[in-house]
Amino acid sequence: MKIVSFNIGMKIDNSKEVARLLKEQDPDIICLQEVIRHLSDSAYHKFQSKAIIDKYLDRTYRYRFFGPQWISRAVYKHGKLHRDYGGLVEQGNYILSKYPIVEATNEHYFKHYSLEIDHTNFENIDHPRSVAIATLKIKGKKLTIFNLHGTYSTRKGDTPRSIAQAKYIVKRAKEFKNPLILIGDFNVTPDTKTMKIINREFDNIMNHFPVTQTLPYFKGKKDNKMIVDYVLTNKKVRAINFQVYRSNISDHLPLIFDFAIKQ
């Protein structure tokens, strides 16, 4: 089986390119971060990513679960308009599957789902964060997916928020006895205490393959040799292949993981 994880970049008008890439890869499961679901028809085109991706992928992925983190019309910094969405929108994590989703929850582990207005001190206070958890039924077996978009830090290092995030994810994931995959943009580098907490309990697939970065050269920025996106599994999932797909569609690179569910 194949799963693709991709932070598609909410500020980028790239939904058609994302959908084309996903269609080309034709994975069994898709996990996206920074997806925007527009609740107002007036929302600008680049903030309608969920609807655009849904239209392009059509009926290939019959089973879908969207976990919103926050809602907003616009955000301000120091009293000045910072980003106008053109209408009411939600940002969240999105799971699409060719197999039935039999259980799903959207669990906020940092703040609650809330109206986002002021981002003046965003680097220190962040916005609400949640993990989308879905259990799929695949040929009589169950597979649980944790789709995560981690708490923000400027240098992608440890913060009290990221440590709490790791402890929450580990505690929650260990409650599942079936095959399990943790995947997404964790927003921290491999050498952090945050990742060490998770690595102690789950197999970090990135350690078994030659991965140097998950952030690309993007729109004039320097090629950022940094890893912040991950795939981890429990012992009931067997890795077959893994690659970081080279692309400049977003400010993150897609992760492509081929795996099997152990008997």
C-alpha positions as CSV (number, residue, x, y, z in Angstrom):
1,M,0.0,0.0,0.0
2,K,1.0,3.6,-0.4
3,I,0.4,6.7,1.7
4,V,1.3,10.3,0.7
5,S,1.7,13.1,3.3
6,F,2.0,16.7,2.1
7,N,1.8,20.1,3.8
8,I,0.4,22.0,0.8
9,G,1.0,25.5,2.2
10,M,-2.1,27.5,2.9
11,K,-0.7,30.8,1.6
12,I,0.0,29.3,-1.9
13,D,-2.4,29.1,-4.8
14,N,-1.4,25.6,-5.8
15,S,-4.4,23.4,-5.3
16,K,-4.6,22.2,-8.9
17,E,-0.9,21.3,-8.9
18,V,-1.3,19.4,-5.6
19,A,-4.3,17.5,-7.0
20,R,-2.4,16.6,-10.2
21,L,0.6,15.3,-8.2
22,L,-1.7,13.2,-6.0
23,K,-3.6,11.8,-9.0
24,E,-0.2,10.9,-10.6
25,Q,1.0,9.1,-7.4
26,D,-2.4,7.4,-6.9
27,P,-1.8,6.4,-3.3
28,D,-4.2,4.4,-1.2
29,I,-4.3,7.0,1.5
30,I,-3.6,10.8,1.5
31,C,-2.7,12.9,4.5
32,L,-2.7,16.7,3.9
33,Q,-1.8,19.6,6.2
34,E,-2.7,23.3,5.9
35,V,-5.9,22.5,3.9
36,I,-8.4,25.3,3.7
37,R,-12.2,24.6,3.7
38,H,-14.1,27.7,2.6
39,L,-17.4,28.3,4.4
40,S,-18.2,31.5,2.3
41,D,-18.4,31.6,-1.5
42,S,-16.6,34.9,-1.4
43,A,-13.4,33.3,-0.1
44,Y,-10.5,33.9,-2.4
45,H,-9.6,31.1,-4.8
46,K,-6.3,30.1,-3.1
47,F,-8.2,29.6,0.2
48,Q,-10.6,27.0,-1.4
49,S,-8.0,24.2,-1.5
50,K,-10.2,21.4,-0.1
51,A,-13.0,22.0,-2.6
52,I,-10.5,22.2,-5.5
53,I,-8.7,19.0,-4.5
54,D,-12.0,17.2,-3.9
55,K,-13.2,18.1,-7.4
56,Y,-9.9,17.0,-9.1
57,L,-9.7,13.7,-7.2
58,D,-13.5,13.2,-7.8
59,R,-14.6,9.7,-6.8
60,T,-11.2,8.0,-6.5
61,Y,-11.2,8.7,-2.7
62,R,-14.7,7.9,-1.5
63,Y,-13.8,8.1,2.2
64,R,-12.7,11.5,3.7
65,F,-12.2,13.1,7.0
66,F,-11.3,16.8,7.6
67,G,-10.2,18.0,11.0
68,P,-10.4,21.8,11.4
69,Q,-8.0,23.6,13.7
70,W,-9.3,27.2,13.6
71,I,-11.7,29.5,11.8
72,S,-11.2,33.1,10.5
73,R,-12.2,35.8,8.0
74,A,-9.0,37.7,8.3
75,V,-6.0,38.1,10.7
76,Y,-4.2,41.2,11.9
77,K,-0.8,42.1,13.2
78,H,-0.2,45.2,15.3
79,G,-3.7,46.4,14.3
80,K,-3.0,46.1,10.5
81,L,-4.5,43.6,8.1
82,H,-2.1,40.7,7.7
83,R,-4.1,38.2,5.7
84,D,-7.6,38.6,4.3
85,Y,-9.3,35.3,3.4
86,G,-12.1,37.0,1.5
87,G,-14.7,35.2,3.6
88,L,-15.1,32.7,6.4
89,V,-12.6,29.7,6.2
90,E,-11.2,26.9,8.3
91,Q,-7.7,25.4,8.2
92,G,-7.1,21.8,9.1
93,N,-5.7,18.4,8.4
94,Y,-7.3,16.2,5.8
95,I,-7.3,12.4,5.3
96,L,-8.6,10.8,2.1
97,S,-8.8,7.1,1.6
98,K,-9.8,4.4,-0.9
99,Y,-10.8,2.2,2.0
100,P,-13.6,2.8,4.5
101,I,-13.0,5.1,7.4
102,V,-14.8,3.4,10.3
103,E,-13.8,5.7,13.1
104,A,-12.4,9.3,13.1
105,T,-11.8,12.1,15.6
106,N,-10.2,15.5,15.5
107,E,-8.4,16.1,18.8
108,H,-7.1,19.5,19.8
109,Y,-4.1,19.1,22.0
110,F,-3.1,22.8,22.0
111,K,-5.8,25.4,22.5
112,H,-9.4,24.8,21.4
113,Y,-11.0,25.3,18.0
114,S,-11.4,29.1,17.9
115,L,-11.8,32.3,15.9
116,E,-8.3,33.5,14.8
117,I,-8.1,37.3,14.5
118,D,-4.8,38.6,16.0
119,H,-1.4,37.1,15.0
120,T,0.7,40.0,16.4
121,N,2.5,37.5,18.7
122,F,2.0,34.4,16.6
123,E,5.6,33.1,17.1
124,N,5.0,32.9,20.9
125,I,1.3,32.0,21.2
126,D,0.6,30.0,18.0
127,H,-2.8,29.0,16.7
128,P,-4.9,26.0,17.8
129,R,-3.4,22.6,16.9
130,S,-5.1,19.2,16.5
131,V,-4.4,15.8,15.2
132,A,-6.8,14.0,12.8
133,I,-7.1,10.4,13.8
134,A,-8.8,7.9,11.4
135,T,-9.1,4.1,11.6
136,L,-9.5,2.4,8.2
137,K,-10.8,-1.0,7.4
138,I,-8.6,-2.7,4.8
139,K,-9.6,-6.2,3.7
140,G,-10.8,-7.2,7.2
141,K,-8.0,-5.5,9.0
142,K,-7.8,-2.1,10.8
143,L,-5.2,0.6,10.2
144,T,-5.1,3.8,12.3
145,I,-3.6,7.0,10.9
146,F,-2.5,10.0,12.9
147,N,-2.3,13.1,10.6
148,L,-0.4,15.8,12.5
149,H,0.5,19.4,11.9
150,G,2.7,20.3,14.9
151,T,3.0,23.4,17.0
152,Y,5.1,26.3,15.5
153,S,8.5,27.4,16.5
154,T,10.7,29.8,14.5
155,R,13.8,27.6,14.5
156,K,11.9,24.3,14.5
157,G,13.4,23.4,17.9
158,D,11.9,22.3,21.3
159,T,9.3,24.4,23.0
160,P,7.0,23.6,26.0
161,R,4.3,23.3,23.3
162,S,6.2,20.7,21.2
163,I,7.1,18.6,24.2
164,A,3.5,18.5,25.4
165,Q,2.5,17.6,21.8
166,A,4.9,14.7,21.7
167,K,3.7,13.4,25.1
168,Y,0.1,13.6,24.0
169,I,0.7,11.9,20.6
170,V,2.6,9.0,22.3
171,K,0.0,8.5,25.0
172,R,-2.9,8.6,22.6
173,A,-1.2,6.4,19.9
174,K,-0.3,3.7,22.4
175,E,-4.0,3.3,23.1
176,F,-4.4,1.7,19.7
177,K,-3.5,-2.0,19.4
178,N,-3.9,-2.3,15.6
179,P,-1.3,-1.3,13.0
180,L,-0.7,2.5,13.2
181,I,1.0,5.2,11.2
182,L,2.0,8.7,12.6
183,I,2.5,11.1,9.7
184,G,2.7,14.8,8.8
185,D,4.5,18.0,9.5
186,F,5.7,17.8,13.1
187,N,7.4,21.2,12.9
188,V,10.6,20.1,14.7
189,T,14.0,18.8,13.6
190,P,15.2,15.2,14.2
191,D,17.7,16.2,17.0
192,T,15.0,17.7,19.3
193,K,13.8,16.2,22.6
194,T,10.4,16.4,21.0
195,M,11.2,13.8,18.4
196,K,13.3,11.6,20.8
197,I,10.1,11.2,23.0
198,I,8.2,9.9,20.0
199,N,11.2,7.8,18.6
200,R,11.4,5.9,21.9
201,E,7.9,4.4,21.3
202,F,7.6,4.3,17.5
203,D,9.8,3.4,14.5
204,N,10.9,6.5,12.7
205,I,10.9,5.5,9.0
206,M,13.2,8.4,8.2
207,N,16.0,6.7,10.0
208,H,16.0,3.8,7.5
209,F,16.2,5.8,4.3
210,P,18.7,8.5,3.0
211,V,16.6,11.6,3.8
212,T,18.4,15.0,4.0
213,Q,15.5,17.4,3.9
214,T,11.7,17.8,3.7
215,L,11.7,21.5,3.0
216,P,12.5,22.6,-0.6
217,Y,14.1,25.4,-2.4
218,F,11.0,27.6,-2.7
219,K,10.3,31.0,-4.2
220,G,13.8,32.5,-3.9
221,K,14.5,31.2,-0.4
222,K,17.7,29.2,0.2
223,D,17.5,25.5,-0.1
224,N,16.7,24.6,3.5
225,K,18.5,21.4,4.5
226,M,16.0,20.6,7.2
227,I,13.7,17.7,8.2
228,V,10.5,18.6,9.9
229,D,8.0,16.1,8.2
230,Y,8.0,12.5,9.4
231,V,6.5,9.0,9.1
232,L,6.6,6.7,12.1
233,T,4.9,3.4,12.7
234,N,4.3,0.8,15.4
235,K,5.6,-2.8,15.1
236,K,2.5,-4.0,13.1
237,V,3.5,-2.0,10.0
238,R,6.3,-3.1,7.7
239,A,8.2,-0.4,5.7
240,I,8.7,-1.4,2.0
241,N,10.0,1.9,0.5
242,F,10.1,5.6,1.3
243,Q,11.0,8.7,-0.6
244,V,10.8,12.5,-0.3
245,Y,9.4,13.6,-3.6
246,R,11.3,16.5,-5.2
247,S,8.8,19.4,-6.0
248,N,8.5,23.1,-5.6
249,I,4.7,23.1,-5.5
250,S,4.7,24.0,-1.8
251,D,7.1,25.1,0.9
252,H,7.2,21.4,2.1
253,L,8.0,18.3,0.1
254,P,5.6,15.3,-0.2
255,L,6.4,12.1,1.7
256,I,5.7,8.9,-0.1
257,F,5.6,5.7,2.0
258,D,5.0,2.2,0.7
259,F,4.2,-0.3,3.5
260,A,2.4,-3.5,4.4
261,I,0.3,-4.4,7.3
262,K,1.9,-7.4,9.1
263,Q,-0.1,-10.5,9.7
